[in-house]
Amino acid sequence: MAVVYRDQTVYTKGFGVRESGKTETVDADTVFLLASVSKPLASTVAAGAVGRNAVQWKDPVISHSPDFSLKDPFVTRNATIADLLSHQGGLRTGSGDLLEDLGFDQPYILSHLNQQPLDSFRSSYNYSNFGYTAGAQAVADAMKMSWEDLADEILFKPLNMTDSSYRHADYQKAPNRALIHVPAGDRTWVAKYNRDADAEAPAGGASSSVRDLARWLRLQLASGSYDGKQVIAAEALGVTHVPHAVSGPPATPGARTRFYGLGWNVSYDDHARLQLGHSGAFNLGTATAVSMLPGEQLGIVVLTNGWPQGIPEAICAGFLDVAQNGEPTVDWLSFTAGVFQQIHESEKPKVDYSKTPDRTQPARTNTFYTGSYTNSYYGPLTVAEEGGALEFKMGPADKTTTFRLAHFDGDTFSFNSIGENGNGLAGAIFTPGSGGTASSVKLDFYDETGLGTFTRS
């Protein structure tokens, strides 16, 4: 973690180890995956481009990214960079995420967002990684640079953030990096996964150290200035710090409304002081948080390399609580742990495929299910017999993923969901056709927005 106060980095320290079971310890220069703390970094980069008059917040995305397309032509024509960086483009939460889990790259994912259903344009708030990515990519397109190079030029190099990058390859080759961890089930942790978020780089693909991020916090708290030099135009940066969307209406008459700016959660405390913050999480093993009280010139960043449980959020909230009140007013660890437990519970499958029905119908012969199926969003799917059992393959042609099928009931089979959004067993429900074979198969895990049905070729 690192703490910044009155334009000085007053505290940096590492705790724990970079990899469970090994001795290399974490320090202020250890590189972590940031997950969604990448978003306020990205809006800082975008503000730099706005300050250079290369782009404006209200520019339609399509004016810089001609291939940009959403399901509603009106939204396609009118969605601005600010709309997408504040999650108001209408894309539903998670749109495109499952394509990323399958290994599709950014161009494929962005080009298929036009099949996703939309909620109300500019009057709904849905947290969308790939909507955010499209907005940030428009800034890079306007500058005629890759997003990764743009971030280097506008932010990382001017602040000497040498441990920071939007390229997963840079994280992988960092000699002092924290591997990501998930619980092993026996109160131990295991570095099991590699989380490559290049496809959503502006929204979740950054990596950095707390020493670097402390420099960025100093810039944020100094209205874009760093060591006496104006790096980001103050007016452009200020636009990222004000409410653009209602992210959470008050739950009770005494509660306060929560807002989203451009890459920042925006709120106000009991004394009407502005508070800015953002969390980041990968279910494959990362949890991060950053919080600032601009009026007090105070900021904190906490990075962890473990499955999200609310720990960095609790540390940030507890720190600011003590700073404002002299002592904790809430048991923050317990509070955030409860919130994250509710989140994890809500993400469980709607059908428990681990429990076999009391009365099951047998499956048909394997040839009834085998064959090739098509889907305009996810691409082709092939069902084949292997060793007497069924399996299917889907994903990019050069790196398909194989899923083993286990019979559940009748024409329904189960398979293990994968990736960042994987949540256990999912269902493959085959529909009989007229020719003695299945005419289609619906994968319920991939059907959250109605795009999960594959039709026999």
Backbone torsions as a table, in degrees:
resi	resn	phi	psi	omega
1	MET	NA	159.9	176.3
2	ALA	-142.0	148.1	178.7
3	VAL	-126.6	135.3	177.7
4	VAL	-118.7	135.6	178.6
5	TYR	-145.8	125.8	177.6
6	ARG	49.6	52.8	174.5
7	ASP	65.2	24.0	175.6
8	GLN	-131.8	140.7	170.5
9	THR	-82.6	107.2	-171.8
10	VAL	-97.5	-9.8	-178.5
11	TYR	-158.2	129.9	168.4
12	THR	-141.7	133.7	178.3
13	LYS	-160.5	146.0	174.6
14	GLY	-109.0	151.4	179.6
15	PHE	-134.2	146.7	174.4
16	GLY	79.9	-160.5	-174.0
17	VAL	-122.0	158.8	-179.6
18	ARG	-74.4	-31.3	178.7
19	GLU	-143.0	131.8	-179.5
20	SER	-58.2	133.8	179.0
21	GLY	88.0	-3.3	178.0
22	LYS	-118.6	168.0	-168.9
23	THR	-98.3	-14.3	-176.5
24	GLU	-65.1	123.3	-173.6
25	THR	-92.5	160.8	176.6
26	VAL	-82.9	137.5	172.9
27	ASP	-134.6	-174.2	-174.6
28	ALA	-66.7	-15.2	-179.0
29	ASP	-104.5	4.0	177.4
30	THR	-68.3	132.6	-177.3
31	VAL	-88.9	127.4	179.2
32	PHE	-117.3	152.8	165.2
33	LEU	-72.2	135.7	-174.0
34	LEU	-95.2	-16.6	-173.5
35	ALA	52.3	-131.3	-170.7
36	SER	-78.4	-2.3	167.2
37	VAL	-66.3	-10.9	170.5
38	SER	-60.5	-27.6	-174.2
39	LYS	-67.4	-51.0	177.5
40	PRO	-66.2	-28.5	170.7
41	LEU	-61.6	-43.4	-177.7
42	ALA	-66.2	-39.2	179.6
43	SER	-69.0	-25.9	173.6
44	THR	-66.1	-44.0	177.3
45	VAL	-61.3	-45.4	179.8
46	ALA	-61.7	-39.8	177.8
47	ALA	-61.6	-35.1	176.3
48	GLY	-61.9	-40.0	178.2
49	ALA	-69.0	-38.3	177.0
50	VAL	-63.1	-42.2	179.1
51	GLY	-63.4	-23.7	177.1
52	ARG	-89.3	3.1	-179.4
53	ASN	61.8	24.1	175.2
54	ALA	-81.3	-19.4	-176.1
55	VAL	-160.7	158.4	176.1
56	GLN	-123.8	151.8	-177.8
57	TRP	-58.2	-33.6	-175.5
58	LYS	-91.5	7.7	175.7
59	ASP	-65.9	133.8	170.9
60	PRO	-60.3	136.9	-179.8
61	VAL	-56.5	-39.6	-175.3
62	ILE	-66.0	-20.2	179.3
63	SER	-70.1	-20.2	177.7
64	HIS	-112.8	-27.5	178.0
65	SER	-120.2	86.8	-172.7
66	PRO	-60.2	-22.9	-179.3
67	ASP	-85.0	-4.0	-179.5
68	PHE	-60.3	133.7	-177.8
69	SER	-155.7	131.7	171.3
70	LEU	-120.1	174.9	-170.4
71	LYS	-64.7	-33.9	-179.5
72	ASP	-97.0	119.7	-179.2
73	PRO	-58.1	-32.9	178.5
74	PHE	-63.5	-43.7	178.9
75	VAL	-66.1	-40.9	178.2
76	THR	-56.1	-43.4	-177.1
77	ARG	-73.4	-30.3	-167.4
78	ASN	-112.7	-16.0	-178.8
79	ALA	-60.6	125.4	-177.7
80	THR	-97.5	169.9	175.5
81	ILE	-58.3	-43.9	179.0
82	ALA	-64.0	-37.2	177.6
83	ASP	-57.7	-46.3	-175.4
84	LEU	-77.0	-32.1	178.1
85	LEU	-77.0	-8.4	175.1
86	SER	-113.3	12.7	174.9
87	HIS	62.1	38.6	-179.5
88	GLN	-115.9	16.5	-179.5
89	GLY	-76.9	-11.7	179.7
90	GLY	101.2	-17.3	176.6
91	LEU	-60.2	139.0	-179.4
92	ARG	-77.9	155.7	179.7
93	THR	-54.7	130.2	177.5
94	GLY	90.7	-2.1	-179.3
95	SER	-58.3	120.8	179.7
96	GLY	92.8	-16.8	-175.0
97	ASP	-62.9	-37.7	-177.3
98	LEU	-71.8	-28.1	173.1
99	LEU	-64.9	-40.7	177.5
100	GLU	-61.9	-43.5	179.4
101	ASP	-58.8	-31.6	179.6
102	LEU	-80.3	-10.0	177.2
103	GLY	103.3	7.4	177.0
104	PHE	-70.3	148.1	-177.4
105	ASP	-88.6	174.5	-175.5
106	GLN	-59.5	-46.9	179.5
107	PRO	-57.6	-41.7	179.3
108	TYR	-62.8	-46.6	-175.6
109	ILE	-64.6	-48.6	-178.5
110	LEU	-63.2	-33.5	-178.8
111	SER	-76.0	-11.3	179.6
112	HIS	-108.8	1.1	177.8
113	LEU	-64.7	-20.1	-179.1
114	ASN	-71.7	-2.1	173.3
115	GLN	-95.2	-11.5	-178.4
116	GLN	-78.7	136.6	176.3
117	PRO	-64.8	153.2	-178.8
118	LEU	-116.1	143.2	166.0
119	ASP	-89.0	-176.2	-173.4
120	SER	-59.5	128.8	179.1
121	PHE	-69.5	126.8	177.5
122	ARG	65.0	0.9	176.2
123	SER	-123.6	8.9	174.3
124	SER	-130.6	150.9	177.6
125	TYR	-119.7	116.2	176.4
126	ASN	-134.5	121.1	-176.1
127	TYR	-69.4	110.4	-170.9
128	SER	-127.9	112.0	179.8
129	ASN	-61.3	-44.1	-174.1
130	PHE	-84.5	-22.7	167.5
131	GLY	-63.9	-44.7	177.9
132	TYR	-61.9	-42.7	179.7
133	THR	-60.8	-41.8	179.3
134	ALA	-62.7	-39.3	178.5
135	GLY	-65.1	-44.2	179.1
136	ALA	-68.4	-37.5	179.7
137	GLN	-63.6	-31.4	176.7
138	ALA	-62.6	-35.4	176.8
139	VAL	-64.3	-45.5	178.3
140	ALA	-62.8	-40.4	178.6
141	ASP	-62.9	-38.6	179.0
142	ALA	-63.5	-32.8	179.5
143	MET	-88.2	-1.7	-178.9
144	LYS	55.1	45.3	179.0
145	MET	-138.5	161.1	169.4
146	SER	-71.7	154.4	178.3
147	TRP	-58.7	-41.3	-176.5
148	GLU	-63.2	-43.2	178.5
149	ASP	-69.0	-36.5	179.3
150	LEU	-62.4	-44.1	178.3
151	ALA	-62.2	-39.6	176.9
152	ASP	-60.1	-47.6	-173.5
153	GLU	-69.9	-44.2	-172.4
154	ILE	-82.4	-34.7	-171.0
155	LEU	-122.2	-55.6	-169.2
156	PHE	-67.3	-44.7	-179.4
157	LYS	-69.7	-45.6	178.8
158	PRO	-60.1	-29.8	-179.6
159	LEU	-97.7	4.7	-178.9
160	ASN	56.9	40.4	178.1
161	MET	-86.9	73.7	-170.9
162	THR	-72.9	-15.2	179.1
163	ASP	-96.4	6.7	-171.5
164	SER	-109.7	142.3	-178.5
165	SER	-164.6	154.5	170.2
166	TYR	-102.4	16.2	178.4
167	ARG	-109.5	124.3	179.7
168	HIS	-61.8	-32.6	-179.9
169	ALA	-61.4	-33.1	178.7
170	ASP	-68.9	-40.0	174.7
171	TYR	-61.3	-43.9	-176.6
172	GLN	-64.5	-32.5	-177.7
173	LYS	-93.5	-0.7	177.7
174	ALA	-66.2	124.8	-178.3
175	PRO	-66.8	-27.3	-179.5
176	ASN	-114.4	81.5	-178.1
177	ARG	-129.3	151.0	178.8
178	ALA	-95.9	120.8	175.4
179	LEU	-74.2	153.5	-177.8
180	ILE	-89.5	148.6	-171.4
181	HIS	-133.8	147.5	171.5
182	VAL	-125.0	157.1	178.1
183	PRO	-62.7	139.9	179.2
184	ALA	-89.5	-6.0	177.7
185	GLY	97.2	-5.9	-179.7
186	ASP	-129.8	36.6	-179.5
187	ARG	65.4	20.7	172.1
188	THR	-118.9	171.5	-176.2
189	TRP	-124.2	150.4	-179.1
190	VAL	-135.4	135.0	175.2
191	ALA	-84.3	87.6	-167.1
192	LYS	-101.2	-27.9	-168.3
193	TYR	-121.5	158.6	168.5
194	ASN	-115.0	116.9	-177.0
195	ARG	-105.0	100.4	178.9
196	ASP	-97.0	109.4	-177.1
197	ALA	-107.6	27.4	179.7
198	ASP	-58.0	-33.8	-177.5
199	ALA	-62.1	-30.8	179.1
200	GLU	-116.0	38.1	-170.0
201	ALA	-46.7	-52.1	-178.0
202	PRO	-62.9	-29.3	-175.5
203	ALA	-89.8	-26.0	-174.5
204	GLY	-158.8	8.2	-171.0
205	GLY	-102.4	9.7	-177.8
206	ALA	-82.4	155.1	170.2
207	SER	-134.6	149.9	-176.7
208	SER	-168.6	176.1	174.1
209	SER	-113.4	162.4	179.6
210	VAL	-70.0	-26.6	176.4
211	ARG	-63.9	-43.3	176.3
212	ASP	-64.1	-45.4	-175.6
213	LEU	-67.8	-26.3	174.6
214	ALA	-64.4	-36.8	175.9
215	ARG	-62.9	-42.7	178.5
216	TRP	-64.2	-40.2	177.5
217	LEU	-63.4	-39.6	176.3
218	ARG	-58.6	-43.0	178.4
219	LEU	-63.3	-43.2	179.4
220	GLN	-60.4	-46.0	-176.3
221	LEU	-74.7	-17.9	179.1
222	ALA	-103.2	24.2	176.3
223	SER	54.3	43.3	174.7
224	GLY	91.0	0.5	179.8
225	SER	-96.5	145.5	177.4
226	TYR	-143.2	122.8	-177.6
227	ASP	51.5	41.5	175.3
228	GLY	83.0	-1.4	-179.6
229	LYS	-112.2	133.8	178.5
230	GLN	-78.6	101.9	-177.1
231	VAL	-86.9	-42.1	178.5
232	ILE	-121.0	134.1	-179.8
233	ALA	-58.9	130.2	-174.3
234	ALA	-60.2	-42.4	-177.9
235	GLU	-65.1	-42.4	179.6
236	ALA	-65.0	-41.6	179.0
237	LEU	-67.5	-36.9	-179.5
238	GLY	-61.1	-30.8	178.6
239	VAL	-62.9	-29.6	-179.6
240	THR	-72.8	-17.2	-172.5
241	HIS	-97.2	-0.2	-177.4
242	VAL	-109.2	156.6	-179.2
243	PRO	-62.6	133.6	173.1
244	HIS	-117.3	-26.9	-177.5
245	ALA	-144.6	148.8	171.4
246	VAL	-82.6	112.0	-179.9
247	SER	-90.2	-19.6	178.9
248	GLY	-159.6	109.6	176.7
249	PRO	-67.8	157.7	-178.5
250	PRO	-62.4	132.1	-178.5
251	ALA	-75.5	-26.3	179.3
252	THR	-135.8	163.6	179.1
253	PRO	-57.5	-27.7	-178.3
254	GLY	-91.2	-5.0	-177.7
255	ALA	-85.3	165.6	-179.5
256	ARG	-106.4	151.0	175.9
257	THR	-71.6	142.5	174.8
258	ARG	-105.5	142.9	-175.5
259	PHE	-124.8	164.1	171.0
260	TYR	-125.9	132.7	176.2
261	GLY	-91.9	-129.3	172.0
262	LEU	-112.3	93.9	-178.0
263	GLY	81.4	7.3	179.8
264	TRP	-133.0	140.5	162.5
265	ASN	-78.1	131.1	-175.7
266	VAL	-118.7	127.5	178.7
267	SER	-146.0	172.9	-179.1
268	TYR	-134.7	135.3	-175.8
269	ASP	-85.7	-172.3	-176.5
270	ASP	-62.1	-20.3	-180.0
271	HIS	-103.7	17.4	179.2
272	ALA	65.5	21.3	177.2
273	ARG	-82.6	137.4	178.0
274	LEU	-67.4	134.7	173.2
275	GLN	-128.9	129.7	178.4
276	LEU	-116.1	143.5	179.1
277	GLY	-167.3	170.7	173.7
278	HIS	-162.6	144.9	173.5
279	SER	-107.6	161.2	172.6
280	GLY	-139.6	146.1	-179.4
281	ALA	-156.2	135.9	165.6
282	PHE	-118.1	124.7	176.7
283	ASN	-63.3	-15.4	176.5
284	LEU	-82.9	-0.3	169.7
285	GLY	135.6	31.9	-179.6
286	THR	-138.7	141.2	173.6
287	ALA	-146.9	128.3	-174.4
288	THR	-140.8	161.3	176.0
289	ALA	-161.3	149.8	175.0
290	VAL	-138.8	141.3	178.9
291	SER	-142.9	146.1	179.2
292	MET	-140.3	145.3	165.5
293	LEU	-114.6	89.6	-174.0
294	PRO	-57.0	-38.5	-179.6
295	GLY	-63.5	-26.2	178.7
296	GLU	-98.1	-1.0	-178.3
297	GLN	56.3	43.3	-173.6
298	LEU	-128.8	134.5	178.3
299	GLY	-149.0	154.7	179.3
300	ILE	-142.9	143.7	174.7
301	VAL	-131.9	137.1	-178.6
302	VAL	-132.3	125.7	179.2
303	LEU	-119.5	135.4	175.6
304	THR	-132.5	154.7	179.5
305	ASN	-113.4	50.8	178.1
306	GLY	-141.2	156.9	177.1
307	TRP	-47.0	136.6	-172.6
308	PRO	-65.9	125.9	177.0
309	GLN	-132.6	3.7	-179.5
310	GLY	93.9	8.8	-175.2
311	ILE	-69.4	-50.3	179.5
312	PRO	-64.0	-34.7	176.8
313	GLU	-63.6	-40.2	179.5
314	ALA	-65.7	-39.5	-179.8
315	ILE	-65.7	-45.6	178.9
316	CYS	-61.8	-48.8	-178.3
317	ALA	-63.8	-42.1	179.3
318	GLY	-64.6	-39.3	179.0
319	PHE	-63.0	-49.2	-179.7
320	LEU	-67.8	-31.2	176.4
321	ASP	-61.5	-48.8	179.0
322	VAL	-65.3	-40.5	-179.4
323	ALA	-61.2	-35.6	-177.1
324	GLN	-90.0	-31.1	-171.1
325	ASN	-117.5	-6.4	177.8
326	GLY	87.4	-18.2	178.0
327	GLU	-161.4	160.8	179.8
328	PRO	-65.4	136.7	175.6
329	THR	-103.4	-7.4	-179.2
330	VAL	-141.1	145.4	169.7
331	ASP	-78.3	88.0	-169.4
332	TRP	-66.2	-36.6	179.5
333	LEU	-61.7	-44.4	179.1
334	SER	-67.4	-40.9	-178.3
335	PHE	-63.0	-51.2	-177.5
336	THR	-69.4	-32.7	176.7
337	ALA	-61.0	-40.2	178.2
338	GLY	-65.4	-40.3	178.6
339	VAL	-62.9	-46.4	-178.2
340	PHE	-69.3	-31.0	175.6
341	GLN	-64.3	-39.7	176.5
342	GLN	-63.1	-40.3	178.7
343	ILE	-61.6	-47.5	-178.8
344	HIS	-64.0	-38.0	178.4
345	GLU	-64.6	-38.8	-178.0
346	SER	-68.7	-20.5	-177.5
347	GLU	-90.1	0.4	179.4
348	LYS	-69.6	153.0	179.9
349	PRO	-60.9	147.8	178.9
350	LYS	-71.1	-27.6	177.2
351	VAL	-113.9	130.7	178.7
352	ASP	-89.8	96.6	-177.4
353	TYR	-78.9	-1.0	175.8
354	SER	-82.0	-12.3	-179.5
355	LYS	-107.3	109.8	-179.4
356	THR	-69.9	133.8	178.2
357	PRO	-58.3	153.9	-178.8
358	ASP	-60.4	-40.7	179.2
359	ARG	-122.9	110.7	-177.1
360	THR	-107.3	148.0	172.6
361	GLN	-94.1	141.7	-178.7
362	PRO	-70.1	158.3	174.6
363	ALA	-77.3	162.2	173.7
364	ARG	-84.4	-179.1	177.6
365	THR	-63.4	151.9	-175.8
366	ASN	-57.5	-32.8	-177.9
367	THR	-65.4	-19.5	176.7
368	PHE	-63.8	-32.2	-173.4
369	TYR	-100.7	-27.9	-173.7
370	THR	-68.1	152.5	178.8
371	GLY	139.2	-173.6	-178.0
372	SER	-105.9	139.0	-179.2
373	TYR	-129.7	153.3	-177.7
374	THR	-122.7	154.5	178.7
375	ASN	-154.6	126.1	-174.2
376	SER	-68.5	-20.2	-177.7
377	TYR	-94.3	-52.7	-176.0
378	TYR	-89.9	-11.9	-177.9
379	GLY	88.2	-167.3	-176.0
380	PRO	-72.6	154.9	175.1
381	LEU	-135.7	134.8	-179.5
382	THR	-122.0	126.0	175.2
383	VAL	-102.3	128.9	-178.3
384	ALA	-138.9	162.0	175.5
385	GLU	-96.8	133.1	179.4
386	GLU	-138.6	113.6	180.0
387	GLY	62.4	32.8	178.6
388	GLY	86.6	-9.9	179.8
389	ALA	-111.6	166.4	-179.9
390	LEU	-98.3	148.7	173.7
391	GLU	-148.3	158.8	174.5
392	PHE	-133.1	154.8	179.4
393	LYS	-123.7	139.9	175.4
394	MET	-154.4	166.6	-179.6
395	GLY	117.9	-174.1	179.8
396	PRO	-57.1	144.9	-174.3
397	ALA	-58.2	-31.9	-176.3
398	ASP	-88.1	-4.8	178.5
399	LYS	-156.8	63.0	178.5
400	THR	-67.7	154.5	175.9
401	THR	-106.6	135.7	178.5
402	THR	-98.8	130.2	178.7
403	PHE	-117.1	125.5	175.4
404	ARG	-82.4	135.6	179.7
405	LEU	-100.5	136.5	174.8
406	ALA	-120.9	134.6	-176.9
407	HIS	-66.9	137.3	178.9
408	PHE	-113.2	-58.3	-179.2
409	ASP	-167.7	124.2	177.9
410	GLY	58.7	-122.2	-179.6
411	ASP	-95.0	18.8	178.9
412	THR	-108.1	131.3	177.9
413	PHE	-123.3	165.1	176.6
414	SER	-118.2	156.3	175.7
415	PHE	-149.8	160.3	179.5
416	ASN	-83.5	122.5	174.7
417	SER	-72.2	155.7	-172.5
418	ILE	-129.0	169.2	169.1
419	GLY	84.6	-171.6	-178.6
420	GLU	-54.8	-34.9	-176.6
421	ASN	-98.9	2.1	179.0
422	GLY	-58.3	137.5	-177.5
423	ASN	-137.8	29.8	177.6
424	GLY	108.4	-149.1	-176.7
425	LEU	-76.5	139.0	177.4
426	ALA	-125.0	172.2	-175.1
427	GLY	-112.4	141.6	171.2
428	ALA	-114.4	108.6	-173.8
429	ILE	-107.5	110.8	-178.8
430	PHE	-87.8	144.0	177.6
431	THR	-112.4	127.2	-179.9
432	PRO	-64.8	143.9	174.4
433	GLY	-108.0	-172.1	-176.4
434	SER	-88.3	-11.1	-175.0
435	GLY	-102.9	22.0	179.5
436	GLY	80.0	13.7	176.4
437	THR	-136.3	166.6	176.3
438	ALA	-69.1	136.2	179.2
439	SER	-88.9	-22.4	-178.9
440	SER	-161.0	166.8	173.6
441	VAL	-140.4	132.2	176.4
442	LYS	-106.3	126.2	175.1
443	LEU	-98.1	106.5	-171.2
444	ASP	-63.7	-30.8	178.4
445	PHE	-62.1	-34.0	-178.0
446	TYR	-96.8	10.7	-172.9
447	ASP	-112.0	20.0	-175.4
448	GLU	-56.6	-36.0	178.6
449	THR	-114.0	23.4	174.3
450	GLY	82.7	18.2	-177.1
451	LEU	-109.2	13.2	-170.0
452	GLY	-98.0	14.5	179.3
453	THR	-98.9	129.0	178.9
454	PHE	-110.3	129.5	-176.1
455	THR	-102.9	137.2	-178.5
456	ARG	-58.5	135.1	-178.8
457	SER	-66.4	NA	NA
